[in-house]
């Protein structure tokens, strides 16, 4: 983020160990941060999750999607995902049992998880409701980076028309 003077995945200068953001809700809080929320802050079924600076991950509130191209040549399919941003110093943070329970509840709603390890690498996690045998799947290989989806593309992929009705 240019205004913050940091790249994706870089630790913010305002984050302090065991304190979180030291400029949260102060005049020094950057506008980019003021308009962004994580699911933990809004308590979107996140009461059993640890605070992001303790858990080493943050769950984005904005929906996104991935497109899966079947091996059999069938039509590509869009799947809604929740994005989980991982502290690069803790790449296994996505294995937190509380987070996995949260991912399982999202999978019951038809949502997979896109775990962002840094600005280039990610893992797609499919919880048991996505699998006939009820197993977890983590897919790192075979993903192709694309441009960031626009809000209109997300609405279209998730079946929303963006209209008033």
KOLGU-957039 format. One line per field, with one value per residue: residue number from 1; residue in three letters; x, y, z of N, C-alpha, C in turn. Coordinates in pm, whole numbers. Layout:
<atoms>
fiza = (NUM, ...)
roba = (ala, ...)
n.x = (X, ...)
n.y = (Y, ...)
n.z = (Z, ...)
ca.x = (X, ...)
ca.y = (Y, ...)
ca.z = (Z, ...)
c.x = (X, ...)
c.y = (Y, ...)
c.z = (Z, ...)
</atoms>
This chain:
<atoms>
fiza = (1, 2, 3, 4, 5, 6, 7, 8, 9, 10, 11, 12, 13, 14, 15, 16, 17, 18, 19, 20, 21, 22, 23, 24, 25, 26, 27, 28, 29, 30, 31, 32, 33, 34, 35, 36, 37, 38, 39, 40, 41, 42, 43, 44, 45, 46, 47, 48, 49, 50, 51, 52, 53, 54, 55, 56, 57, 58, 59, 60, 61, 62, 63, 64, 65, 66, 67, 68, 69, 70, 71, 72, 73, 74, 75, 76, 77, 78, 79, 80, 81, 82, 83, 84, 85, 86, 87, 88, 89, 90, 91, 92, 93, 94, 95, 96, 97, 98, 99, 100, 101, 102, 103, 104, 105, 106, 107, 108, 109, 110, 111, 112, 113, 114, 115, 116, 117, 118, 119, 120, 121, 122, 123, 124, 125, 126, 127, 128, 129, 130, 131, 132, 133, 134, 135, 136, 137, 138, 139, 140, 141, 142, 143, 144, 145, 146, 147, 148, 149, 150, 151, 152, 153, 154, 155, 156, 157, 158, 159, 160, 161, 162, 163, 164, 165)
roba = (unk, unk, unk, unk, unk, unk, unk, unk, unk, unk, unk, unk, unk, unk, unk, unk, unk, unk, unk, unk, unk, unk, unk, unk, unk, unk, unk, unk, unk, unk, unk, unk, unk, unk, unk, unk, unk, unk, unk, unk, unk, unk, unk, unk, unk, unk, unk, unk, unk, unk, unk, unk, unk, unk, unk, unk, unk, unk, unk, unk, unk, unk, unk, unk, unk, unk, unk, unk, unk, unk, unk, unk, unk, unk, unk, unk, unk, unk, unk, unk, unk, unk, unk, unk, unk, unk, unk, unk, unk, unk, unk, unk, unk, unk, unk, unk, unk, unk, unk, unk, unk, unk, unk, unk, unk, unk, unk, unk, unk, unk, unk, unk, unk, unk, unk, unk, unk, unk, unk, unk, unk, unk, unk, unk, unk, unk, unk, unk, unk, unk, unk, unk, unk, unk, unk, unk, unk, unk, unk, unk, unk, unk, unk, unk, unk, unk, unk, unk, unk, unk, unk, unk, unk, unk, unk, unk, unk, unk, unk, unk, unk, unk, unk, unk, unk)
n.x = (85, 84, 46, 77, 334, 433, 466, 245, 207, 419, 518, 333, 432, 293, 207, 239, 397, 186, 9, -126, -261, -127, -223, -489, -812, -733, -631, -403, -439, -416, -615, -668, -668, -874, -1105, -1107, -1190, -1160, -1279, -1265, -1280, -1541, -1677, -1779, -1901, -1678, -1606, -1467, -1212, -868, -724, -611, -332, -224, -291, -167, -282, -523, -860, -1007, -1272, -1392, -1555, -1435, -1339, -1243, -1149, -1210, -1078, -1193, -1028, -1134, -1205, -1439, -1670, -1532, -1554, -1672, -1587, -1681, -1466, -1319, -1079, -776, -524, -193, 61, 380, 594, 486, 393, 232, 12, -248, -332, -441, -658, -901, -940, -964, -1207, -1372, -1337, -1455, -1723, -1772, -1738, -1961, -2142, -2077, -1836, -1492, -1152, -906, -587, -359, -25, 172, 226, 231, 200, -31, -266, -530, -790, -997, -1256, -1401, -1689, -1671, -1576, -1637, -1552, -1523, -1286, -1009, -860, -570, -453, -185, -28, -59, -211, -300, -196, -398, -523, -628, -958, -1232, -1488, -1732, -1683, -1659, -1919, -2062, -1952, -2030, -2293, -2451, -2635, -2587, -2775, -3067, -3264)
n.y = (-117, 202, 447, 365, 293, 35, -303, -570, -819, -729, -632, -395, -69, 35, -168, -328, -564, -776, -569, -490, -270, 43, 287, 263, 384, 650, 987, 949, 719, 560, 639, 423, 207, 272, 232, -36, -360, -651, -987, -1065, -826, -740, -945, -1165, -1445, -1515, -1540, -1737, -1720, -1623, -1298, -1124, -1040, -1213, -1462, -1473, -1448, -1294, -1252, -1159, -932, -889, -1056, -1299, -1480, -1792, -1946, -2257, -2485, -2769, -3091, -3258, -3109, -2974, -2698, -2400, -2324, -2096, -2039, -1926, -1770, -1719, -1493, -1545, -1391, -1452, -1421, -1384, -1486, -1694, -1936, -2164, -2088, -2109, -2355, -2347, -2480, -2350, -2175, -2362, -2483, -2264, -2233, -2473, -2426, -2221, -2365, -2526, -2345, -2331, -2208, -2185, -2158, -1913, -1899, -1661, -1648, -1469, -1188, -1324, -1605, -1862, -2078, -2290, -2394, -2660, -2756, -3043, -3052, -3008, -3239, -3572, -3780, -3654, -3521, -3296, -3069, -2924, -2707, -2609, -2606, -2549, -2322, -2020, -1697, -1410, -1089, -858, -902, -703, -520, -548, -780, -967, -958, -1053, -1312, -1431, -1452, -1229, -954, -692, -499, -301, -467)
n.z = (0, -105, 44, 305, 294, 263, 143, 34, 278, 429, 756, 934, 1036, 1245, 1402, 1707, 1919, 2101, 2140, 1917, 1673, 1716, 1642, 1604, 1569, 1612, 1530, 1380, 1239, 930, 638, 469, 638, 809, 660, 618, 738, 944, 980, 1245, 1390, 1332, 1434, 1283, 1317, 1461, 1725, 1865, 1771, 1799, 1863, 1574, 1574, 1755, 1659, 1415, 1167, 952, 874, 584, 519, 278, 12, -227, -523, -676, -981, -1110, -1333, -1467, -1496, -1685, -1901, -1878, -1824, -1679, -1329, -1091, -756, -444, -213, 110, 215, 376, 532, 592, 839, 719, 865, 998, 849, 882, 1022, 936, 1013, 1260, 1500, 1574, 1360, 1154, 1230, 1186, 908, 828, 893, 707, 471, 479, 392, 131, 72, 4, 129, 74, 132, 182, 146, 84, -135, -372, -344, -261, -92, -162, 34, 79, 273, 449, 361, 86, -24, -126, 35, 273, 347, 418, 188, 60, -177, -352, -583, -938, -951, -1108, -1128, -1151, -1254, -999, -888, -989, -810, -942, -1094, -888, -780, -1004, -1037, -801, -831, -803, -922, -886, -907, -811, -719)
ca.x = (0, 174, 27, 132, 476, 467, 414, 162, 283, 516, 463, 304, 511, 204, 174, 330, 378, 87, -73, -201, -238, -116, -291, -629, -909, -670, -613, -288, -476, -426, -751, -682, -698, -1002, -1217, -1094, -1222, -1141, -1393, -1252, -1328, -1685, -1726, -1854, -1886, -1535, -1588, -1370, -1080, -780, -697, -520, -189, -184, -314, -78, -361, -638, -960, -1059, -1418, -1439, -1561, -1361, -1367, -1143, -1208, -1152, -1095, -1190, -934, -1204, -1238, -1568, -1674, -1474, -1652, -1631, -1618, -1657, -1364, -1283, -934, -708, -389, -105, 188, 484, 683, 409, 322, 137, -93, -379, -364, -501, -784, -1017, -958, -1015, -1350, -1438, -1337, -1553, -1856, -1786, -1754, -2101, -2212, -2028, -1720, -1359, -1063, -787, -488, -257, 102, 240, 156, 235, 171, -153, -314, -675, -826, -1133, -1292, -1474, -1813, -1642, -1521, -1728, -1500, -1519, -1147, -956, -766, -493, -400, -91, 21, -158, -285, -248, -227, -470, -536, -722, -1096, -1306, -1609, -1834, -1651, -1693, -2065, -2106, -1909, -2102, -2434, -2522, -2641, -2545, -2886, -3143, -3369)
ca.y = (0, 317, 545, 307, 273, -106, -397, -677, -916, -664, -590, -252, -1, 71, -288, -355, -696, -788, -449, -468, -142, 151, 407, 227, 484, 776, 1068, 901, 598, 587, 621, 288, 118, 310, 180, -181, -436, -795, -1057, -1069, -698, -730, -1068, -1244, -1584, -1526, -1524, -1833, -1698, -1531, -1170, -1147, -1026, -1331, -1580, -1461, -1442, -1204, -1295, -1043, -925, -882, -1186, -1312, -1609, -1856, -2018, -2390, -2545, -2915, -3168, -3328, -3016, -2912, -2553, -2348, -2297, -1999, -2079, -1817, -1795, -1620, -1474, -1545, -1338, -1515, -1357, -1462, -1553, -1805, -1991, -2268, -2030, -2152, -2484, -2322, -2555, -2260, -2128, -2475, -2496, -2152, -2269, -2580, -2362, -2151, -2467, -2567, -2242, -2337, -2120, -2239, -2057, -1879, -1858, -1580, -1659, -1344, -1127, -1412, -1745, -1888, -2215, -2300, -2500, -2712, -2829, -3167, -3048, -3005, -3368, -3685, -3862, -3574, -3490, -3163, -3062, -2800, -2707, -2498, -2607, -2539, -2196, -1918, -1563, -1322, -954, -845, -893, -581, -546, -596, -920, -1049, -968, -1140, -1450, -1483, -1461, -1106, -870, -555, -407, -258, -560)
ca.z = (0, -116, 151, 427, 274, 280, 45, 89, 355, 517, 884, 943, 1139, 1355, 1479, 1818, 1977, 2210, 2152, 1795, 1606, 1815, 1593, 1582, 1613, 1648, 1409, 1303, 1166, 786, 586, 412, 749, 867, 581, 608, 858, 936, 1038, 1391, 1442, 1319, 1497, 1188, 1361, 1492, 1869, 1920, 1711, 1872, 1800, 1460, 1603, 1833, 1576, 1299, 1044, 955, 776, 510, 518, 139, -57, -351, -584, -759, -1094, -1124, -1466, -1448, -1577, -1793, -2007, -1853, -1808, -1556, -1225, -990, -619, -350, -111, 211, 210, 504, 512, 691, 873, 650, 961, 1056, 733, 920, 1107, 886, 1075, 1391, 1510, 1575, 1222, 1075, 1261, 1118, 766, 811, 891, 579, 367, 484, 315, -7, 56, 31, 187, -2, 232, 116, 217, 52, -248, -490, -315, -185, -83, -155, 128, 69, 394, 419, 283, -57, -64, -107, 145, 393, 382, 391, 75, 43, -312, -374, -720, -1045, -948, -1198, -1081, -1242, -1199, -889, -935, -957, -731, -1037, -1126, -771, -777, -1113, -1010, -686, -866, -772, -1042, -852, -927, -693, -678)
c.x = (90, 164, 86, 282, 520, 406, 324, 251, 389, 447, 445, 384, 426, 166, 282, 294, 285, 3, -163, -164, -237, -180, -439, -720, -843, -658, -496, -320, -491, -568, -773, -720, -836, -1120, -1214, -1128, -1186, -1261, -1385, -1308, -1480, -1756, -1821, -1830, -1742, -1506, -1483, -1230, -998, -764, -594, -371, -137, -194, -222, -154, -474, -732, -1023, -1211, -1475, -1443, -1475, -1399, -1244, -1217, -1133, -1183, -1084, -1092, -1002, -1247, -1373, -1557, -1608, -1585, -1593, -1676, -1585, -1554, -1362, -1131, -879, -564, -302, 19, 298, 580, 615, 327, 222, 24, -232, -421, -423, -636, -909, -1045, -1013, -1164, -1429, -1447, -1441, -1694, -1878, -1807, -1897, -2191, -2166, -1906, -1592, -1276, -943, -688, -375, -129, 188, 169, 153, 185, 47, -183, -466, -706, -974, -1160, -1379, -1606, -1791, -1601, -1617, -1683, -1489, -1379, -1113, -861, -701, -426, -313, -48, -94, -239, -219, -292, -299, -476, -638, -863, -1156, -1428, -1719, -1809, -1686, -1844, -2117, -2072, -1988, -2253, -2515, -2524, -2600, -2655, -2959, -3242, -3319)
c.y = (124, 413, 495, 286, 130, -188, -497, -776, -856, -621, -438, -190, 36, -49, -311, -490, -689, -663, -430, -334, -29, 282, 380, 330, 610, 858, 1021, 776, 631, 560, 481, 187, 146, 251, 27, -244, -581, -860, -1064, -940, -688, -851, -1145, -1392, -1612, -1519, -1619, -1819, -1600, -1402, -1190, -1134, -1139, -1457, -1586, -1477, -1343, -1248, -1171, -1048, -925, -1021, -1183, -1447, -1661, -1924, -2149, -2441, -2696, -2984, -3234, -3236, -2949, -2762, -2511, -2312, -2198, -2049, -1962, -1861, -1683, -1613, -1466, -1504, -1386, -1429, -1442, -1534, -1675, -1873, -2102, -2218, -2075, -2288, -2470, -2394, -2466, -2207, -2240, -2498, -2386, -2180, -2377, -2521, -2285, -2252, -2520, -2468, -2239, -2250, -2195, -2128, -2037, -1820, -1789, -1585, -1534, -1288, -1215, -1553, -1760, -2038, -2208, -2418, -2533, -2797, -2950, -3155, -3044, -3142, -3481, -3774, -3784, -3539, -3345, -3172, -2924, -2806, -2584, -2493, -2590, -2411, -2097, -1782, -1485, -1185, -956, -830, -759, -619, -601, -743, -1013, -1066, -1064, -1286, -1513, -1483, -1339, -1021, -727, -453, -375, -363, -693)
c.z = (0, 2, 283, 416, 296, 168, 114, 162, 446, 646, 885, 1058, 1261, 1443, 1584, 1880, 2099, 2232, 2030, 1735, 1710, 1768, 1565, 1647, 1672, 1520, 1322, 1221, 1017, 734, 528, 520, 807, 790, 571, 742, 836, 1004, 1191, 1451, 1438, 1379, 1406, 1218, 1400, 1641, 1926, 1858, 1796, 1794, 1690, 1491, 1691, 1749, 1454, 1167, 1064, 843, 715, 510, 375, 76, -183, -411, -655, -872, -1109, -1263, -1449, -1544, -1696, -1907, -1990, -1835, -1677, -1457, -1125, -853, -528, -248, -9, 208, 352, 477, 626, 714, 809, 744, 1026, 946, 765, 1009, 1063, 943, 1215, 1399, 1509, 1434, 1136, 1105, 1190, 968, 737, 805, 761, 465, 364, 412, 170, -33, 91, 95, 95, 98, 158, 201, 198, -71, -371, -465, -228, -186, -81, -64, 110, 192, 355, 343, 130, -111, -30, 10, 276, 441, 350, 272, 72, -93, -332, -520, -819, -1043, -1041, -1148, -1190, -1178, -1084, -946, -897, -874, -821, -1074, -1010, -763, -883, -1083, -896, -708, -829, -897, -1015, -870, -798, -646, -664)
</atoms>
